[in-house]
Amino acid sequence: MRSASALSRGEQVRTVLSAYVSRVIAQSMLRGAIHRVGSSEATFERAGLDTEILTELRRGIVLFVDGEARRTECIARLTELLRAAPSAARPVEVQPSSVVVIVIDNEHAIVDARTRARALAIDLGFRTTEQYKIATAVSELSRNIFRYAGKGDLRFGPADGPRVGMFIVARDEGPGIADLAAVLSETYRSKTGLGRGLQGCKKIMDEFAIETAPGKGTTVRLRKWR
């Protein structure tokens, strides 16, 4: 039998889950958790278990694992896997050709953008928490494009600078934002969620800039440094 460290990351999680549910359900739980956070199984094998996927797995554990004691034990074992995982993927050299451009005009493009942004963040050596901040910002900007402009594009890649970093640019030719200062203010509350998304991006990224005007579209530029 192979040691736990010799198992793939997916197999490590499935092995824990299979002690409490069938192998088929274990596979379904893991696959569902990965997809619900907008990631892929290939990315998971590279990055491993993180807090967002563990949260999704908890929901499945509550549904499929019988007995409070067994559920607690299962979650504890998965938490140990999370703690044992390296805090960051090993950096690799990333060339300027790594810049990704995605046309945002449907829901699938939003998921694709999030998944590919996190994959690049992994290659650049960002820690797990930073990877998800980047993925969240990309997801928010992509969703804003689709919801408010209907179509636009999002690009991201390695940032120029003294440190390793990543840039994100979201552009659309939609209606623009009439009162940008109000939207970005801490007291702004929007029924549509536009303000919350932009405010969130500003808080979790290191650099934030936005250009917008009614009828002329919106461009948002972000940077995150490792």
C-alpha positions as CSV (number, residue, x, y, z in Angstrom):
1,M,0.0,0.0,0.0
2,R,1.3,3.5,-0.9
3,S,1.9,6.0,1.9
4,A,-0.5,9.0,2.2
5,S,2.2,11.3,0.9
6,A,2.5,9.1,-2.3
7,L,-1.2,9.5,-3.1
8,S,-2.4,12.2,-5.4
9,R,-4.2,15.1,-3.7
10,G,-7.6,13.9,-5.0
11,E,-6.9,10.3,-3.8
12,Q,-5.9,11.6,-0.3
13,V,-9.3,13.3,0.0
14,R,-11.2,10.4,-1.4
15,T,-9.5,8.0,1.0
16,V,-10.6,10.0,3.9
17,L,-14.2,10.4,2.6
18,S,-14.4,6.7,1.7
19,A,-14.0,5.8,5.4
20,Y,-17.4,7.3,6.0
21,V,-19.3,7.0,2.7
22,S,-19.1,4.7,-0.4
23,R,-16.3,5.3,-2.9
24,V,-18.8,6.5,-5.5
25,I,-20.3,9.1,-3.2
26,A,-16.8,10.2,-2.1
27,Q,-15.8,10.8,-5.7
28,S,-19.0,12.7,-6.4
29,M,-18.6,14.8,-3.2
30,L,-15.1,15.9,-4.2
31,R,-15.9,16.5,-7.8
32,G,-18.9,18.6,-6.9
33,A,-17.0,20.7,-4.3
34,I,-14.3,21.4,-6.9
35,H,-16.7,22.5,-9.6
36,R,-18.9,24.6,-7.2
37,V,-15.9,26.8,-6.4
38,G,-15.2,27.3,-10.1
39,S,-12.1,25.2,-10.2
40,S,-11.2,22.0,-12.1
41,E,-9.8,18.6,-11.1
42,A,-6.6,19.3,-12.8
43,T,-6.1,22.6,-10.9
44,F,-7.0,20.8,-7.7
45,E,-4.3,18.2,-8.2
46,R,-1.8,21.0,-8.6
47,A,-3.0,23.2,-5.7
48,G,-4.5,20.7,-3.3
49,L,-7.2,21.1,-0.6
50,D,-8.0,24.6,0.5
51,T,-10.5,26.3,2.8
52,E,-13.1,27.0,0.0
53,I,-13.2,23.4,-1.2
54,L,-13.3,22.2,2.4
55,T,-16.3,24.3,3.1
56,E,-18.1,22.8,0.2
57,L,-17.1,19.3,1.3
58,R,-18.5,20.0,4.8
59,R,-22.0,20.5,3.2
60,G,-21.7,17.1,1.6
61,I,-20.5,15.5,4.8
62,V,-23.6,16.8,6.6
63,L,-25.8,15.3,4.0
64,F,-24.1,11.9,3.5
65,V,-22.3,10.9,6.6
66,D,-24.4,9.4,9.4
67,G,-23.9,10.4,13.0
68,E,-22.6,13.7,14.5
69,A,-19.4,12.0,15.9
70,R,-18.5,10.5,12.5
71,R,-19.2,13.8,10.7
72,T,-16.9,15.6,13.2
73,E,-14.2,13.0,12.8
74,C,-14.4,13.2,9.0
75,I,-14.1,17.0,9.0
76,A,-11.2,16.9,11.4
77,R,-9.3,14.5,9.2
78,L,-9.8,16.7,6.2
79,T,-8.7,19.7,8.2
80,E,-5.5,17.9,9.0
81,L,-4.9,17.3,5.3
82,L,-5.4,21.0,4.7
83,R,-2.9,22.0,7.4
84,A,-0.4,19.5,6.1
85,A,-0.6,21.0,2.6
86,P,2.2,23.4,1.4
87,S,1.2,27.0,1.9
88,A,2.2,27.8,-1.7
89,A,2.9,26.1,-5.0
90,R,6.5,26.2,-6.1
91,P,7.0,29.2,-8.4
92,V,7.8,28.5,-12.0
93,E,9.1,30.9,-14.7
94,V,6.1,32.4,-16.5
95,Q,6.7,34.1,-19.8
96,P,4.7,37.2,-21.1
97,S,2.9,34.8,-23.5
98,S,1.1,33.6,-20.4
99,V,-1.3,36.6,-20.7
100,V,-4.9,35.3,-21.0
101,V,-7.7,37.0,-22.9
102,I,-11.2,35.8,-22.4
103,V,-14.4,37.2,-24.1
104,I,-17.1,37.4,-21.4
105,D,-20.5,36.9,-23.0
106,N,-21.9,33.9,-21.1
107,E,-21.8,32.1,-17.7
108,H,-19.4,29.5,-18.9
109,A,-16.8,32.2,-19.7
110,I,-17.1,33.5,-16.1
111,V,-16.2,30.0,-14.7
112,D,-13.4,29.6,-17.3
113,A,-11.9,33.0,-16.4
114,R,-12.0,32.2,-12.7
115,T,-10.4,28.8,-13.2
116,R,-7.6,30.0,-15.5
117,A,-6.8,33.0,-13.3
118,R,-6.3,30.7,-10.3
119,A,-4.2,28.3,-12.3
120,L,-1.9,31.2,-13.3
121,A,-1.8,32.4,-9.7
122,I,-0.6,28.9,-8.7
123,D,2.1,29.0,-11.4
124,L,3.3,32.4,-10.1
125,G,3.6,31.0,-6.6
126,F,0.8,32.8,-4.8
127,R,-0.3,31.3,-1.5
128,T,-3.7,29.6,-1.4
129,T,-5.5,32.5,0.2
130,E,-4.1,34.9,-2.4
131,Q,-5.1,32.5,-5.2
132,Y,-8.7,32.7,-4.1
133,K,-8.6,36.5,-3.8
134,I,-7.4,36.7,-7.4
135,A,-10.0,34.1,-8.5
136,T,-12.7,36.0,-6.6
137,A,-11.8,39.3,-8.2
138,V,-11.8,37.8,-11.7
139,S,-15.2,36.2,-11.0
140,E,-16.7,39.5,-9.7
141,L,-15.4,41.5,-12.7
142,S,-16.5,38.9,-15.2
143,R,-20.0,38.7,-13.7
144,N,-20.3,42.5,-13.7
145,I,-19.4,42.5,-17.4
146,F,-22.0,39.9,-18.3
147,R,-24.7,41.3,-16.0
148,Y,-24.4,45.0,-16.8
149,A,-22.8,45.3,-20.2
150,G,-23.7,41.9,-21.8
151,K,-20.3,41.5,-23.3
152,G,-16.7,42.5,-22.8
153,D,-13.3,41.0,-22.3
154,L,-11.1,40.2,-19.4
155,R,-7.3,39.7,-19.5
156,F,-4.7,38.8,-16.9
157,G,-1.1,37.8,-16.7
158,P,2.2,38.4,-15.0
159,A,2.6,42.0,-13.8
160,D,5.7,44.1,-14.5
161,G,7.4,45.2,-11.3
162,P,10.1,44.6,-8.7
163,R,8.2,41.6,-7.3
164,V,6.2,38.7,-8.8
165,G,2.7,39.8,-9.3
166,M,-0.4,39.5,-11.5
167,F,-2.5,42.0,-13.3
168,I,-6.2,41.9,-14.2
169,V,-7.9,44.2,-16.7
170,A,-11.7,44.1,-17.3
171,R,-13.2,46.1,-20.2
172,D,-16.7,46.6,-21.6
173,E,-18.6,49.0,-23.7
174,G,-21.7,49.0,-21.6
175,P,-23.7,51.8,-20.1
176,G,-20.9,52.8,-17.7
177,I,-21.3,53.9,-14.0
178,A,-23.2,57.2,-13.6
179,D,-21.9,58.0,-10.0
180,L,-18.7,56.1,-9.4
181,A,-17.9,57.9,-6.2
182,A,-21.2,56.7,-4.7
183,V,-20.8,53.2,-5.9
184,L,-17.3,52.9,-4.3
185,S,-18.3,54.5,-1.0
186,E,-18.5,52.3,2.1
187,T,-22.2,53.4,2.7
188,Y,-23.4,52.5,-0.8
189,R,-26.0,49.7,-0.9
190,S,-27.1,48.4,-4.3
191,K,-29.9,46.0,-5.1
192,T,-28.0,44.8,-8.1
193,G,-24.8,44.0,-6.2
194,L,-22.5,46.1,-8.5
195,G,-21.2,48.2,-5.6
196,R,-20.4,45.2,-3.4
197,G,-18.5,43.5,-6.2
198,L,-16.3,46.5,-7.0
199,Q,-15.8,47.4,-3.3
200,G,-14.8,43.8,-2.6
201,C,-12.2,43.8,-5.5
202,K,-10.7,47.0,-4.2
203,K,-10.3,45.5,-0.7
204,I,-8.7,42.2,-1.7
205,M,-6.3,43.5,-4.3
206,D,-3.2,45.6,-3.9
207,E,-3.9,48.1,-6.6
208,F,-7.3,49.2,-8.0
209,A,-8.1,51.7,-10.7
210,I,-11.3,52.3,-12.7
211,E,-12.3,54.4,-15.7
212,T,-15.9,54.8,-16.5
213,A,-18.4,57.2,-18.0
214,P,-22.1,57.0,-18.9
215,G,-22.5,55.5,-22.3
216,K,-18.8,54.9,-22.7
217,G,-18.2,51.6,-20.9
218,T,-16.0,50.7,-18.0
219,T,-12.4,49.6,-17.6
220,V,-11.1,48.2,-14.3
221,R,-7.4,47.5,-13.6
222,L,-6.2,45.4,-10.7
223,R,-2.8,44.2,-9.5
224,K,-1.9,41.7,-6.8
225,W,1.7,41.2,-5.6
226,R,3.0,38.0,-4.2
